[in-house]
Amino acid sequence: MSLPNGRRVAIDFGQVRCGIASSDALGLLPSPLETVATEKIMERIKELSDEQAILTIYIGLPAHLSGQEGVSAQLTREFASKLAQLRIAPVHLIDERLSTKSAGAAKELVDRFGIDAVAATMILELALAGEKSSGNRFGELVND
C-alpha cells in the first residue's frame, strides 16, 4: 500500500520560532520554506493549506538522547494537539533528536532559510523515507 500524492509539511517547533519545510506535490522532494515566529505558526499553516491542500503535517518531537521527554517535548505535544484540532490534515510526531544539530552542517541552506527551516526539512526527509519504506504515514498520530 502506498499513500496518495500530496504535499507534506514539517514543522520544527520552538518556543520562539518554528521552521517550516514542504514537499513537492508528489510528496517526494522536501525543501525548506521559511522560519516564522511561534506566535504566527498556526496562521501560517492555515495560509499554506489555503494555497495548496496538505496531505500530512509532521512535527519534530524533541527528546533527550536517552529517549526521555522534557519540557520542550511537552510544549510540542500541546502545539501538535492544537494543530490537530484545526483538522487541516493528520498531524504526526516524529523523533527529531538530531535534526537541529544535523541542520547546522548544511551551512548554505542555513544561511538562506535559517536553521529551523533546515531542521524541518530533515524532519520531513525522515518522514518521507518512513512513508516510502512502510507505505503508511510515519510517526505518532496526534488525536484532536
DSSP file (Angstrom, degrees, kcal/mol; ACC not computed):
  #  RESIDUE AA STRUCTURE BP1 BP2  ACC     N-H-->O    O-->H-N    N-H-->O    O-->H-N    TCO  KAPPA ALPHA  PHI   PSI    X-CA   Y-CA   Z-CA
    1    1 A M              0   0    0      0, 0.0     2,-0.3     0, 0.0     0, 0.0   0.000 360.0 360.0 360.0 140.9    0.0    0.0    0.0
    2    2 A S        -     0   0    0    134,-0.0   134,-0.1     0, 0.0   130,-0.1  -0.953 360.0-109.0-131.6 155.2    1.2    3.5   -0.7
    3    3 A L        -     0   0    0     -2,-0.3     3,-0.1   128,-0.1   133,-0.1  -0.446  40.9-102.3 -77.3 152.7    0.0    6.9    0.2
    4    4 A P        -     0   0    0      0, 0.0    -1,-0.1     0, 0.0    51,-0.0  -0.261  45.7 -87.2 -68.4 161.9   -1.6    9.2   -2.4
    5    5 A N  S    S+     0   0    0     50,-0.0     2,-0.2    23,-0.0    21,-0.2  -0.329  71.1 123.2 -61.7 152.7    0.3   12.0   -3.9
    6    6 A G        -     0   0    0     19,-0.5     2,-0.3    18,-0.2    48,-0.1  -0.776  61.5 -74.7 159.9 158.4    0.1   15.2   -1.9
    7    7 A R  E     -a   54   0A   0     46,-0.6    48,-3.3    -2,-0.2    49,-1.0  -0.521  38.4-161.6 -75.3 133.0    2.0   17.9   -0.2
    8    8 A R  E     -a   56   0A   0     16,-0.4    15,-2.5    -2,-0.3     2,-0.4  -0.909   4.0-159.5-111.1 144.6    3.5   17.1    3.2
    9    9 A V  E     -aB  57  22A   0     47,-2.3    49,-3.4    -2,-0.4     2,-0.4  -0.966   2.2-162.5-124.5 141.4    4.6   19.8    5.6
   10   10 A A  E     -aB  58  21A   0     11,-2.4    11,-2.3    -2,-0.4     2,-0.4  -0.950   2.7-159.7-123.2 147.1    7.0   19.5    8.5
   11   11 A I  E     -aB  59  20A   0     47,-2.4    49,-2.3    -2,-0.4     2,-0.9  -0.989  13.9-157.0-127.7 130.4    7.5   21.8   11.4
   12   12 A D  E     - B   0  19A   0      7,-2.4     7,-2.0    -2,-0.4     2,-0.2  -0.890  32.4-151.2 -99.9  98.1   10.5   22.2   13.7
   13   13 A F        +     0   0    0     -2,-0.9     2,-0.3    47,-0.4     5,-0.2  -0.502  23.1 167.7 -80.6 136.1    8.6   23.7   16.7
   14   14 A G        -     0   0    0     -2,-0.2    -2,-0.0     3,-0.1   102,-0.0  -0.948  45.9-114.5-140.5 163.1   10.3   26.1   19.1
   15   15 A Q  S    S+     0   0    0     -2,-0.3     3,-0.1     1,-0.1    24,-0.1   0.770 116.2  23.6 -69.3 -25.1    9.2   28.4   21.9
   16   16 A V  S    S+     0   0    0      1,-0.4    22,-2.3    22,-0.1    23,-0.4   0.790 132.5   5.7-107.3 -43.6   10.4   31.5   19.9
   17   17 A R  E     - C   0  37A   0     20,-0.3     2,-0.4    21,-0.1    -1,-0.4  -0.952  57.9-146.4-143.5 160.8   10.4   30.4   16.3
   18   18 A C  E     - C   0  36A   0     18,-3.0    18,-2.7    -2,-0.3     2,-0.3  -0.988  11.8-139.7-130.8 137.4    9.4   27.5   14.1
   19   19 A G  E     -BC  12  35A   0     -7,-2.0    -7,-2.4    -2,-0.4     2,-0.4  -0.754  18.0-158.8 -92.6 144.4   10.9   26.2   10.9
   20   20 A I  E     +BC  11  34A   0     14,-2.8    13,-2.9    -2,-0.3    14,-1.4  -0.982  11.7 177.6-126.1 135.8    8.7   25.0    8.1
   21   21 A A  E     -BC  10  32A   0    -11,-2.3   -11,-2.4    -2,-0.4     2,-0.3  -0.931   7.5-164.9-129.4 157.1    9.5   22.6    5.3
   22   22 A S  E     -BC   9  31A   0      9,-2.5     9,-2.2    -2,-0.3   -13,-0.2  -0.986  12.3-134.9-141.5 150.1    7.3   21.3    2.5
   23   23 A S  E     - C   0  30A   0    -15,-2.5   -16,-0.0    -2,-0.3     2,-0.0  -0.491  35.4 -95.2 -92.4 171.5    7.4   18.6   -0.1
   24   24 A D    >   -     0   0    0      5,-0.8     3,-1.5    -2,-0.2   -16,-0.4  -0.208  50.8 -88.3 -72.4 176.8    6.5   18.8   -3.7
   25   25 A A  T 3  S+     0   0    0      1,-0.3   -19,-0.5   -18,-0.1    -1,-0.1   0.737 129.2  54.7 -64.1 -23.5    3.0   17.9   -4.9
   26   26 A L  T 3  S-     0   0    0    -21,-0.2    -1,-0.3     3,-0.1   -19,-0.1   0.592 110.7-121.3 -85.0 -10.6    4.1   14.3   -5.3
   27   27 A G  S <  S+     0   0    0     -3,-1.5    -2,-0.1   -22,-0.2   -20,-0.1   0.822  84.5 104.3  75.8  31.3    5.3   14.0   -1.7
   28   28 A L        +     0   0    0      1,-0.2    -3,-0.0   -20,-0.0   -21,-0.0   0.789  64.7  51.5-111.4 -41.4    8.8   13.1   -2.9
   29   29 A L        -     0   0    0     99,-0.0    -5,-0.8     2,-0.0     2,-0.3  -0.889  65.6-154.2-112.4 114.9   11.2   16.1   -2.5
   30   30 A P  E     +C   23   0A   0      0, 0.0    -7,-0.2     0, 0.0    91,-0.1  -0.623  16.1 178.0 -84.9 144.7   11.4   18.1    0.8
   31   31 A S  E     -C   22   0A   0     -9,-2.2    -9,-2.5    -2,-0.3     2,-0.2  -0.997  33.2-109.2-142.2 143.8   12.5   21.7    0.7
   32   32 A P  E     -C   21   0A   0      0, 0.0   -11,-0.3     0, 0.0    86,-0.1  -0.512  32.8-179.9 -68.6 140.8   12.9   24.3    3.4
   33   33 A L  E     -     0   0A   0    -13,-2.9     2,-0.3     1,-0.4   -12,-0.2   0.817  46.5 -55.2-103.4 -61.5   10.3   27.0    3.2
   34   34 A E  E     -C   20   0A   0    -14,-1.4   -14,-2.8    83,-0.1     2,-0.4  -0.982  36.0-109.0-170.8 170.6   10.8   29.6    6.0
   35   35 A T  E     -C   19   0A   0     -2,-0.3     2,-0.3   -16,-0.2   -16,-0.2  -0.987  37.6-177.9-117.8 131.3   11.2   30.3    9.7
   36   36 A V  E     -C   18   0A   0    -18,-2.7   -18,-3.0    -2,-0.4     2,-0.1  -0.895  35.5 -91.4-128.0 157.7    8.3   32.1   11.4
   37   37 A A  E >   -C   17   0A   0     -2,-0.3     3,-2.2   -20,-0.2     4,-0.4  -0.428  37.3-123.2 -63.5 139.7    7.7   33.4   14.9
   38   38 A T  G >  S+     0   0    0    -22,-2.3     3,-1.4     1,-0.3     4,-0.4   0.848 110.6  62.9 -55.9 -36.3    6.0   30.8   17.0
   39   39 A E  G 3  S+     0   0    0    -23,-0.4    -1,-0.3     1,-0.3     4,-0.2   0.682 109.4  41.6 -64.2 -15.6    3.1   33.2   17.7
   40   40 A K  G <> S+     0   0    0     -3,-2.2     4,-2.2     1,-0.1    -1,-0.3   0.339  84.7  98.6-111.1   5.4    2.3   33.1   14.0
   41   41 A I  H <> S+     0   0    0     -3,-1.4     4,-2.4    -4,-0.4     5,-0.2   0.900  82.1  49.7 -66.8 -41.7    2.8   29.4   13.2
   42   42 A M  H  > S+     0   0    0     -4,-0.4     4,-2.2     1,-0.2    -1,-0.2   0.941 112.6  48.0 -61.5 -46.6   -0.9   28.4   13.3
   43   43 A E  H  > S+     0   0    0      1,-0.2     4,-2.2     2,-0.2    -1,-0.2   0.902 111.9  50.2 -59.6 -42.2   -1.9   31.3   11.0
   44   44 A R  H  X S+     0   0    0     -4,-2.2     4,-2.4     2,-0.2    -1,-0.2   0.889 108.6  50.8 -67.9 -38.8    0.9   30.4    8.6
   45   45 A I  H  X S+     0   0    0     -4,-2.4     4,-2.2     2,-0.2    -1,-0.2   0.900 109.5  51.6 -65.7 -39.4    0.0   26.7    8.4
   46   46 A K  H  X S+     0   0    0     -4,-2.2     4,-1.8    -5,-0.2    -2,-0.2   0.925 110.0  49.8 -59.9 -44.0   -3.6   27.8    7.6
   47   47 A E  H  X S+     0   0    0     -4,-2.2     4,-1.9     1,-0.2    -2,-0.2   0.919 109.6  50.8 -61.1 -44.1   -2.3   30.0    4.8
   48   48 A L  H  X S+     0   0    0     -4,-2.4     4,-1.9     1,-0.2    -1,-0.2   0.888 109.8  50.2 -61.4 -38.8   -0.2   27.2    3.4
   49   49 A S  H  < S+     0   0    0     -4,-2.2    -1,-0.2     1,-0.2    -2,-0.2   0.819 108.4  53.0 -71.3 -29.0   -3.3   24.9    3.4
   50   50 A D  H  < S+     0   0    0     -4,-1.8    -1,-0.2     1,-0.2    -2,-0.2   0.851 109.2  50.0 -69.9 -34.3   -5.3   27.5    1.6
   51   51 A E  H  < S-     0   0    0     -4,-1.9     2,-0.3     1,-0.3    -2,-0.2   0.888 133.6  -8.1 -70.4 -40.3   -2.6   27.8   -1.1
   52   52 A Q  S  < S-     0   0    0     -4,-1.9    -1,-0.3    -5,-0.2    -2,-0.0  -0.952  83.7 -95.5-159.7 136.7   -2.5   24.0   -1.6
   53   53 A A        -     0   0    0     -2,-0.3   -46,-0.6    -3,-0.2     2,-0.5  -0.206  35.1-141.3 -55.7 142.5   -4.0   21.0    0.1
   54   54 A I  E     -a    7   0A   0     34,-0.3   -46,-0.2     1,-0.1     3,-0.1  -0.938  12.4-167.6-109.5 126.8   -1.8   19.4    2.7
   55   55 A L  E    S-     0   0A   0    -48,-3.3     2,-0.3    -2,-0.5   -47,-0.2   0.899  72.8  -0.8 -78.3 -43.2   -1.9   15.6    3.0
   56   56 A T  E     -a    8   0A   0    -49,-1.0   -47,-2.3    33,-0.2     2,-0.5  -0.996  57.3-146.3-149.8 145.1    0.0   15.3    6.3
   57   57 A I  E     -ad   9  91A   0     33,-2.7    35,-2.8    -2,-0.3     2,-0.4  -0.976  17.1-164.6-114.3 124.2    1.7   17.5    8.8
   58   58 A Y  E     -ad  10  92A   0    -49,-3.4   -47,-2.4    -2,-0.5     2,-0.4  -0.901   2.5-167.4-107.9 135.8    4.8   16.2   10.6
   59   59 A I  E     -ad  11  93A   0     33,-2.7    35,-2.7    -2,-0.4     2,-0.3  -0.986  23.6-121.2-125.0 131.1    6.2   17.8   13.7
   60   60 A G  E     - d   0  94A   0    -49,-2.3   -47,-0.4    -2,-0.4    35,-0.2  -0.534  21.8-150.9 -70.4 129.7    9.6   17.1   15.2
   61   61 A L  E     - d   0  95A   0     33,-3.9    35,-1.9    -2,-0.3     2,-0.3  -0.902  12.1-142.5-104.1 111.1    9.3   15.8   18.8
   62   62 A P        +     0   0    0      0, 0.0     8,-0.4     0, 0.0     2,-0.3  -0.547  28.6 165.8 -76.5 134.3   12.4   16.7   20.8
   63   63 A A        -     0   0    0     -2,-0.3     6,-0.2     6,-0.1     5,-0.1  -0.960  40.5 -98.7-139.1 157.5   13.6   14.1   23.2
   64   64 A H    >   -     0   0    0      4,-3.0     3,-2.7    -2,-0.3    33,-0.1  -0.346  43.4-103.6 -68.9 159.5   16.8   13.7   25.2
   65   65 A L  T 3  S+     0   0    0      1,-0.3    -1,-0.1     2,-0.1    33,-0.0   0.783 124.6  62.1 -57.0 -25.5   19.3   11.3   23.7
   66   66 A S  T 3  S-     0   0    0      2,-0.1    -1,-0.3     1,-0.1     3,-0.1   0.639 120.0-112.2 -72.6 -13.8   18.2    8.9   26.4
   67   67 A G  S <  S+     0   0    0     -3,-2.7    -2,-0.1     1,-0.4     2,-0.1   0.250  74.8 132.4  99.2 -12.0   14.7    9.0   24.9
   68   68 A Q        -     0   0    0     -5,-0.1    -4,-3.0     1,-0.1    -1,-0.4  -0.441  53.2-128.1 -74.1 148.3   13.1   10.8   27.8
   69   69 A E        -     0   0    0     -6,-0.2    -6,-0.1    -2,-0.1     2,-0.1  -0.778  26.7-175.4 -99.3 141.3   10.9   13.8   27.1
   70   70 A G     >  -     0   0    0     -8,-0.4     4,-1.8    -2,-0.4     5,-0.1  -0.261  49.4 -63.8-113.6-157.5   11.4   17.1   28.7
   71   71 A V  H  > S+     0   0    0      1,-0.2     4,-2.5     2,-0.2     5,-0.2   0.891 129.6  55.4 -61.8 -42.8    9.6   20.4   28.8
   72   72 A S  H  > S+     0   0    0      1,-0.2     4,-2.2     2,-0.2    -1,-0.2   0.893 107.4  50.1 -60.1 -39.7   10.2   21.1   25.1
   73   73 A A  H  > S+     0   0    0      2,-0.2     4,-2.5     1,-0.2    -1,-0.2   0.900 109.6  50.9 -65.7 -40.1    8.6   17.8   24.2
   74   74 A Q  H  X S+     0   0    0     -4,-1.8     4,-2.2     2,-0.2    -2,-0.2   0.918 110.8  48.2 -63.8 -43.0    5.5   18.6   26.3
   75   75 A L  H  X S+     0   0    0     -4,-2.5     4,-2.3     1,-0.2    -1,-0.2   0.885 111.5  51.0 -63.6 -38.1    5.2   22.0   24.7
   76   76 A T  H  X S+     0   0    0     -4,-2.2     4,-2.8    -5,-0.2    -2,-0.2   0.912 108.9  50.5 -65.7 -42.6    5.5   20.4   21.2
   77   77 A R  H  X S+     0   0    0     -4,-2.5     4,-2.2     2,-0.2    -2,-0.2   0.903 110.2  50.3 -61.7 -41.0    2.8   17.9   22.1
   78   78 A E  H  X S+     0   0    0     -4,-2.2     4,-2.1     2,-0.2    -2,-0.2   0.923 112.2  47.1 -63.1 -44.2    0.5   20.7   23.2
   79   79 A F  H  X S+     0   0    0     -4,-2.3     4,-2.6     1,-0.2    -2,-0.2   0.930 111.0  51.7 -61.4 -45.8    1.1   22.6   20.0
   80   80 A A  H  X S+     0   0    0     -4,-2.8     4,-2.4     1,-0.2    -2,-0.2   0.884 108.7  51.3 -60.2 -39.8    0.5   19.4   17.9
   81   81 A S  H  X S+     0   0    0     -4,-2.2     4,-1.6     2,-0.2    -1,-0.2   0.916 110.8  47.6 -64.5 -43.5   -2.8   18.8   19.7
   82   82 A K  H  X S+     0   0    0     -4,-2.1     4,-0.6     1,-0.2    -2,-0.2   0.900 112.7  49.5 -63.8 -40.5   -4.0   22.3   19.0
   83   83 A L  H ><>S+     0   0    0     -4,-2.6     3,-1.1     1,-0.2     5,-0.6   0.898 107.7  54.0 -65.8 -39.8   -2.9   22.0   15.3
   84   84 A A  H ><5S+     0   0    0     -4,-2.4     3,-1.4     1,-0.3    60,-0.2   0.845  99.7  62.7 -62.4 -33.3   -4.7   18.7   15.0
   85   85 A Q  H 3<5S+     0   0    0     -4,-1.6    -1,-0.3     1,-0.3    -2,-0.2   0.742  92.6  64.0 -65.1 -22.5   -7.9   20.4   16.3
   86   86 A L  T <<5S-     0   0    0     -3,-1.1    -1,-0.3    -4,-0.6    -2,-0.2   0.693  96.7-144.4 -73.4 -17.6   -7.9   22.6   13.2
   87   87 A R  T < 5 +     0   0    0     -3,-1.4    -3,-0.1    -4,-0.4    -2,-0.1   0.837  54.2 137.1  56.7  38.0   -8.4   19.5   11.1
   88   88 A I  S   <S-     0   0    0     -5,-0.6   -34,-0.3     1,-0.4    -4,-0.1   0.912  79.5 -33.5 -73.1 -45.2   -6.2   20.8    8.2
   89   89 A A  S    S-     0   0    0     -6,-0.2    -1,-0.4   -36,-0.1   -33,-0.2  -0.955  83.4 -66.6-165.7 161.7   -4.5   17.4    7.8
   90   90 A P        -     0   0    0      0, 0.0   -33,-2.7     0, 0.0     2,-0.5  -0.373  51.3-141.9 -58.1 138.6   -3.5   14.4   10.0
   91   91 A V  E     -dE  57 142A   0     51,-0.5    51,-3.0   -35,-0.2     2,-0.4  -0.912  19.7-175.3-109.4 129.4   -0.7   15.5   12.4
   92   92 A H  E     -dE  58 141A   0    -35,-2.8   -33,-2.7    -2,-0.5     2,-0.4  -0.974  18.2-137.4-126.6 139.0    2.1   13.1   13.2
   93   93 A L  E     -dE  59 140A   0     47,-2.8    47,-2.3    -2,-0.4     2,-0.4  -0.779  19.6-165.9 -94.0 138.8    5.0   13.5   15.7
   94   94 A I  E     -d   60   0A   0    -35,-2.7   -33,-3.9    -2,-0.4     2,-0.3  -0.980  30.1-107.3-126.3 135.3    8.5   12.4   14.6
   95   95 A D  E     +d   61   0A   0     -2,-0.4     3,-0.2   -35,-0.2   -35,-0.1  -0.449  38.6 176.7 -59.0 121.2   11.6   11.8   16.7
   96   96 A E    >>  +     0   0    0    -35,-1.9     3,-2.0    -2,-0.3     4,-0.5   0.079  23.9 140.1-116.9  23.5   13.8   14.8   15.9
   97   97 A R  T 34 S+     0   0    0      1,-0.3     4,-0.2   -36,-0.3    -1,-0.1   0.733  81.9  20.9 -46.5 -36.3   16.7   14.2   18.3
   98   98 A L  T 3> S+     0   0    0     -3,-0.2     4,-2.5     1,-0.1    -1,-0.3   0.313  92.3 103.4-116.9  10.3   19.5   15.1   16.0
   99   99 A S  H <> S+     0   0    0     -3,-2.0     4,-2.4     1,-0.2     5,-0.1   0.910  83.4  45.1 -65.2 -43.8   17.8   17.3   13.3
  100  100 A T  H  X S+     0   0    0     -4,-0.5     4,-1.5     2,-0.2    -1,-0.2   0.907 115.2  47.9 -69.0 -39.8   18.9   20.7   14.5
  101  101 A K  H  4 S+     0   0    0      1,-0.2     4,-0.5     2,-0.2     3,-0.2   0.925 114.5  46.7 -64.2 -42.6   22.5   19.6   15.0
  102  102 A S  H >< S+     0   0    0     -4,-2.5     3,-1.3     1,-0.2     4,-0.4   0.873 107.3  58.2 -65.2 -36.5   22.5   17.9   11.6
  103  103 A A  H >< S+     0   0    0     -4,-2.4     3,-1.7     1,-0.3     7,-0.2   0.845  94.1  65.9 -62.9 -33.6   20.9   21.0   10.1
  104  104 A G  T 3< S+     0   0    0     -4,-1.5    -1,-0.3     1,-0.3    -2,-0.2   0.753  92.8  62.1 -60.1 -23.9   23.8   23.1   11.3
  105  105 A A  T <  S+     0   0    0     -3,-1.3     2,-1.4    -4,-0.5    -1,-0.3   0.690  86.7  74.6 -75.7 -18.8   26.1   21.2    8.9
  106  106 A A    <>  +     0   0    0     -3,-1.7     4,-2.6    -4,-0.4     3,-0.4  -0.501  63.4 168.0 -92.9  65.9   24.1   22.4    5.8
  107  107 A K  H  >  +     0   0    0     -2,-1.4     4,-2.7     1,-0.2     5,-0.2   0.835  67.8  52.0 -54.2 -44.8   25.6   25.9    6.0
  108  108 A E  H  > S+     0   0    0      1,-0.2     4,-1.4     2,-0.2    -1,-0.2   0.919 114.3  43.2 -62.0 -44.0   24.5   27.2    2.7
  109  109 A L  H  >>S+     0   0    0     -3,-0.4     4,-3.3     2,-0.2     5,-0.6   0.896 112.7  53.3 -67.6 -39.9   20.8   26.3    3.3
  110  110 A V  H  X5S+     0   0    0     -4,-2.6     4,-1.9     1,-0.2    -2,-0.2   0.918 107.7  51.0 -61.4 -43.1   21.0   27.6    6.9
  111  111 A D  H  <5S+     0   0    0     -4,-2.7    -1,-0.2    -5,-0.2    -2,-0.2   0.852 117.9  39.4 -62.2 -33.7   22.3   30.9    5.6
  112  112 A R  H  <5S+     0   0    0     -4,-1.4    -2,-0.2    -5,-0.2    -1,-0.2   0.897 134.9  13.6 -84.0 -43.0   19.4   31.1    3.2
  113  113 A F  H  <5S-     0   0    0     -4,-3.3     4,-0.3    -5,-0.1    -3,-0.2   0.619 105.6-106.1-112.6 -16.9   16.5   29.7    5.2
  114  114 A G     X< -     0   0    0     -4,-1.9     4,-1.8    -5,-0.6     3,-0.3   0.037  33.4 -87.0  96.2 149.5   17.5   29.6    8.8
  115  115 A I  H  > S+     0   0    0      1,-0.2     4,-2.5     2,-0.2     5,-0.2   0.827 123.7  57.1 -62.9 -33.0   18.5   26.6   10.9
  116  116 A D  H  > S+     0   0    0      2,-0.2     4,-2.2     1,-0.2   -97,-0.3   0.900 107.0  47.2 -68.2 -39.9   14.9   25.9   12.0
  117  117 A A  H  > S+     0   0    0     -4,-0.3     4,-1.7    -3,-0.3    -1,-0.2   0.877 113.2  49.3 -67.6 -36.7   13.6   25.6    8.4
  118  118 A V  H  X S+     0   0    0     -4,-1.8     4,-1.8     2,-0.2    -2,-0.2   0.896 109.7  51.4 -68.9 -39.1   16.5   23.3    7.5
  119  119 A A  H  X S+     0   0    0     -4,-2.5     4,-2.0     1,-0.2    -2,-0.2   0.901 108.1  52.7 -62.1 -39.9   15.8   21.2   10.6
  120  120 A A  H  X S+     0   0    0     -4,-2.2     4,-2.4     1,-0.2    -1,-0.2   0.873 106.2  54.3 -61.9 -36.4   12.2   21.0    9.5
  121  121 A T  H  X S+     0   0    0     -4,-1.7     4,-2.5     2,-0.2    -1,-0.2   0.894 107.1  49.9 -64.1 -39.6   13.5   19.7    6.1
  122  122 A M  H  X S+     0   0    0     -4,-1.8     4,-2.0     2,-0.2    -1,-0.2   0.867 109.4  51.4 -67.9 -35.5   15.4   17.0    7.9
  123  123 A I  H  X S+     0   0    0     -4,-2.0     4,-2.2     2,-0.2    -2,-0.2   0.923 111.5  48.0 -63.0 -43.9   12.3   16.0    9.8
  124  124 A L  H  X S+     0   0    0     -4,-2.4     4,-2.9     2,-0.2     5,-0.2   0.885 107.7  54.8 -66.2 -39.0   10.4   15.8    6.5
  125  125 A E  H  X S+     0   0    0     -4,-2.5     4,-2.2     1,-0.2    -1,-0.2   0.925 109.7  47.8 -58.1 -44.3   13.2   13.8    4.9
  126  126 A L  H  X S+     0   0    0     -4,-2.0     4,-2.2     2,-0.2    -2,-0.2   0.917 112.6  48.7 -62.1 -44.4   12.9   11.3    7.7
  127  127 A A  H  X S+     0   0    0     -4,-2.2     4,-2.6     2,-0.2    -2,-0.2   0.917 111.2  48.9 -63.3 -44.5    9.1   11.2    7.4
  128  128 A L  H  X S+     0   0    0     -4,-2.9     4,-2.4     1,-0.2    -1,-0.2   0.887 111.2  50.1 -65.0 -38.2    9.2   10.7    3.6
  129  129 A A  H  X S+     0   0    0     -4,-2.2     4,-2.2    -5,-0.2    -1,-0.2   0.902 111.2  49.7 -65.0 -40.1   11.7    7.9    4.0
  130  130 A G  H  X S+     0   0    0     -4,-2.2     4,-2.1     2,-0.2     6,-0.4   0.894 110.9  49.4 -64.5 -40.6    9.5    6.2    6.6
  131  131 A E  H  X S+     0   0    0     -4,-2.6     4,-3.3     1,-0.2     5,-0.2   0.925 110.9  50.4 -61.5 -44.9    6.4    6.6    4.3
  132  132 A K  H  < S+     0   0    0     -4,-2.4    -2,-0.2     1,-0.2    -1,-0.2   0.898 114.3  42.8 -63.2 -41.2    8.3    5.0    1.5
  133  133 A S  H  < S+     0   0    0     -4,-2.2    -1,-0.2     1,-0.1    -2,-0.2   0.829 127.4  29.3 -76.9 -30.4    9.5    2.0    3.5
  134  134 A S  H  < S-     0   0    0     -4,-2.1    -2,-0.2     2,-0.3    -3,-0.2   0.722  91.6-132.7-101.6 -24.0    6.2    1.3    5.2
  135  135 A G  S  < S+     0   0    0     -4,-3.3     2,-0.3     1,-0.3    -4,-0.1   0.568  78.3  87.0  79.3   8.5    3.6    2.6    2.7
  136  136 A N  S    S-     0   0    0     -6,-0.4    -1,-0.3    -5,-0.2    -2,-0.3  -0.842  93.7 -76.3-131.3 167.2    1.9    4.4    5.6
  137  137 A R        -     0   0    0     -2,-0.3     2,-0.3    -3,-0.1     4,-0.1  -0.373  56.1-127.7 -60.6 149.6    2.1    7.8    7.3
  138  138 A F        +     0   0    0    -11,-0.1     2,-0.1     2,-0.1    -1,-0.1  -0.719  57.1  17.5-106.4 150.0    5.1    7.8    9.6
  139  139 A G  S    S-     0   0    0     -2,-0.3     2,-0.6   -47,-0.1   -45,-0.2  -0.296  98.8 -31.6  92.2-173.1    5.3    8.7   13.3
  140  140 A E  E     -E   93   0A   0    -47,-2.3   -47,-2.8    -2,-0.1     2,-0.2  -0.747  59.7-129.6 -89.8 119.3    2.9    9.0   16.2
  141  141 A L  E     -E   92   0A   0     -2,-0.6     2,-0.6   -49,-0.2   -49,-0.2  -0.482  16.6-141.8 -68.9 134.0   -0.6   10.2   15.2
  142  142 A V  E     -E   91   0A   0    -51,-3.0   -51,-0.5    -2,-0.2     2,-0.3  -0.875  13.1-145.4 -98.2 123.7   -1.9   13.1   17.2
  143  143 A N              0   0    0     -2,-0.6   -58,-0.1     1,-0.1   -59,-0.1  -0.672 360.0 360.0 -88.9 143.6   -5.6   12.9   18.0
  144  144 A D              0   0    0     -2,-0.3    -1,-0.1   -60,-0.2   -59,-0.0   0.463 360.0 360.0 -88.8 360.0   -7.6   16.1   18.2
